[in-house]
């Protein structure tokens, strides 16, 4: 049995750890204060568990493709806190960043995010790990600054990098129609 341990480590454990490292399991989110915004996005409203947002985002992608509008980075405006809101009542806007001149038609909606000062959590990792690590970083930031997680948070996922923007105070201006 002891002679097989090195082979087990080489054949199984090392590759699994390498894949998990590649996916970002051992990464942590970097949190900083920055001025961000100026995004214009096409979206659909979503209600229910956040794990099903991908299906709604696929609907947006299909509509954009049908209307010959190029979809940029994935974007989601999280309107309710899953820690305090019943799953059936969770609300979000999810879709894609679009060019300033693009004019999507119904059923798509369009909103903009103005420039504002936010706490930004950024991590390059697989989505399986990225969201939890980003929000954990924002919660740690909030605790260190004797505040709470402010909503709505804005998630932008592009090229394996997740950026979560949290307003420094309650922000009603996010998701404003043009």
C-alpha positions as CSV (number, residue, x, y, z in Angstrom):
1,X,0.0,0.0,0.0
2,X,2.8,2.5,0.9
3,X,4.5,1.8,-2.5
4,X,1.3,2.8,-4.3
5,X,0.9,6.2,-2.5
6,X,3.4,8.1,-4.7
7,X,1.7,6.8,-7.8
8,X,-1.7,7.8,-6.4
9,X,-0.4,11.3,-5.7
10,X,1.1,11.7,-9.1
11,X,-1.7,10.1,-11.1
12,X,-4.7,11.5,-9.3
13,X,-4.2,14.1,-6.6
14,X,-1.7,16.3,-8.4
15,X,-3.8,16.6,-11.6
16,X,-7.0,17.3,-9.6
17,X,-5.2,20.0,-7.6
18,X,-3.8,21.5,-10.8
19,X,-7.3,21.7,-12.3
20,X,-8.7,23.3,-9.2
21,X,-5.8,25.8,-9.1
22,X,-6.5,26.6,-12.8
23,X,-10.2,27.1,-12.0
24,X,-9.3,29.6,-9.2
25,X,-10.1,27.6,-6.1
26,X,-7.0,29.0,-4.4
27,X,-7.6,32.6,-5.6
28,X,-9.1,35.3,-3.6
29,X,-11.0,38.4,-4.7
30,X,-9.2,41.7,-4.8
31,X,-11.4,44.5,-3.4
32,X,-10.8,48.2,-4.0
33,X,-12.6,51.5,-4.3
34,X,-13.0,52.8,-7.8
35,X,-15.1,54.9,-10.1
36,X,-17.0,52.6,-12.5
37,X,-20.0,52.8,-14.7
38,X,-21.0,54.1,-18.1
39,X,-22.5,50.8,-19.0
40,X,-25.5,50.4,-21.3
41,X,-27.1,47.0,-21.3
42,X,-30.0,45.0,-22.8
43,X,-31.7,42.8,-20.2
44,X,-34.7,40.9,-19.1
45,X,-36.2,40.9,-15.6
46,X,-35.7,37.7,-13.7
47,X,-37.4,36.5,-10.5
48,X,-36.6,33.4,-8.5
49,X,-33.4,31.6,-7.5
50,X,-30.3,33.2,-8.9
51,X,-28.9,29.9,-10.0
52,X,-31.4,30.0,-12.9
53,X,-30.2,33.4,-14.2
54,X,-28.2,31.7,-17.0
55,X,-31.4,30.6,-18.7
56,X,-32.8,34.1,-18.7
57,X,-29.5,35.5,-20.0
58,X,-29.6,32.9,-22.8
59,X,-33.0,34.3,-23.8
60,X,-31.4,37.8,-23.9
61,X,-28.6,36.5,-26.1
62,X,-31.0,34.8,-28.5
63,X,-33.0,38.0,-28.8
64,X,-29.9,40.1,-29.4
65,X,-28.7,37.6,-32.0
66,X,-32.1,37.8,-33.8
67,X,-31.9,41.6,-33.8
68,X,-28.3,41.5,-35.1
69,X,-27.0,43.3,-32.0
70,X,-23.6,42.3,-30.7
71,X,-23.6,41.1,-27.1
72,X,-20.7,42.3,-24.9
73,X,-19.9,41.1,-21.5
74,X,-22.5,39.3,-19.3
75,X,-24.1,41.7,-16.8
76,X,-26.5,41.2,-13.9
77,X,-27.9,43.7,-11.6
78,X,-28.7,41.9,-8.3
79,X,-31.7,43.7,-6.8
80,X,-32.4,41.6,-3.7
81,X,-30.2,39.8,-1.1
82,X,-30.5,36.0,-1.2
83,X,-29.5,35.9,2.5
84,X,-32.7,37.8,3.5
85,X,-35.1,37.3,0.7
86,X,-37.2,34.2,0.0
87,X,-36.0,32.4,-3.1
88,X,-39.3,33.0,-5.0
89,X,-39.0,36.7,-4.4
90,X,-35.4,37.2,-5.6
91,X,-35.2,39.8,-8.3
92,X,-32.5,40.7,-10.9
93,X,-31.9,42.2,-14.3
94,X,-29.7,40.0,-16.5
95,X,-28.3,40.4,-20.0
96,X,-25.4,41.8,-21.9
97,X,-23.6,45.1,-22.3
98,X,-24.4,46.6,-25.7
99,X,-23.0,49.5,-27.8
100,X,-24.4,53.0,-27.3
101,X,-26.0,53.0,-30.7
102,X,-27.7,49.7,-30.5
103,X,-31.5,49.8,-30.3
104,X,-32.9,46.5,-29.0
105,X,-36.7,45.9,-29.4
106,X,-39.2,44.2,-27.1
107,X,-39.1,41.9,-25.2
108,X,-35.7,43.3,-24.3
109,X,-35.3,46.3,-22.1
110,X,-32.4,48.7,-22.0
111,X,-30.8,50.5,-19.0
112,X,-27.7,52.4,-18.2
113,X,-25.4,52.4,-15.2
114,X,-23.9,55.9,-14.5
115,X,-20.4,56.6,-13.3
116,X,-20.3,56.2,-9.6
117,X,-17.9,55.3,-6.8
118,X,-18.1,51.7,-5.8
119,X,-16.3,48.9,-3.9
120,X,-15.1,46.5,-6.6
121,X,-14.4,42.9,-6.0
122,X,-12.5,41.3,-8.9
123,X,-11.4,37.7,-9.4
124,X,-10.3,35.5,-12.3
125,X,-11.8,32.1,-11.6
126,X,-14.4,29.6,-12.8
127,X,-17.9,30.8,-12.0
128,X,-18.3,27.9,-9.6
129,X,-15.9,29.6,-7.3
130,X,-15.8,33.2,-8.5
131,X,-19.2,34.4,-7.2
132,X,-18.8,33.1,-3.7
133,X,-15.3,34.5,-3.4
134,X,-16.2,37.9,-4.8
135,X,-19.2,38.4,-2.4
136,X,-17.1,37.0,0.4
137,X,-14.6,39.8,-0.3
138,X,-17.3,42.4,-0.4
139,X,-18.8,41.2,2.9
140,X,-15.3,41.3,4.5
141,X,-14.9,44.8,3.2
142,X,-18.3,45.8,4.6
143,X,-17.4,44.3,8.0
144,X,-14.1,46.1,8.1
145,X,-15.7,49.4,7.4
146,X,-18.7,48.9,9.8
147,X,-21.3,48.9,7.1
148,X,-23.5,46.3,5.3
149,X,-23.6,44.9,1.8
150,X,-25.4,47.6,-0.2
151,X,-27.6,46.7,-3.1
152,X,-28.0,46.6,-6.0
153,X,-24.7,45.0,-6.8
154,X,-23.6,44.8,-10.4
155,X,-21.9,41.7,-11.7
156,X,-19.9,41.7,-15.0
157,X,-18.5,38.4,-16.2
158,X,-16.1,38.5,-19.2
159,X,-13.3,36.3,-20.2
160,X,-13.2,34.2,-17.0
161,X,-13.0,37.4,-14.9
162,X,-15.8,38.4,-12.5
163,X,-16.2,42.0,-11.4
164,X,-18.8,42.7,-8.7
165,X,-19.5,46.4,-8.0
166,X,-21.2,47.4,-4.8
167,X,-22.3,51.0,-4.2
168,X,-20.8,52.6,-1.2
169,X,-24.2,53.6,-0.1
170,X,-27.7,52.6,-1.2
171,X,-27.9,53.5,-4.9
172,X,-31.2,54.0,-6.6
173,X,-29.6,55.4,-9.8
174,X,-28.3,52.0,-11.1
175,X,-30.4,50.5,-13.8
176,X,-31.8,53.8,-15.0
177,X,-33.6,53.9,-18.3
178,X,-31.8,56.0,-21.0
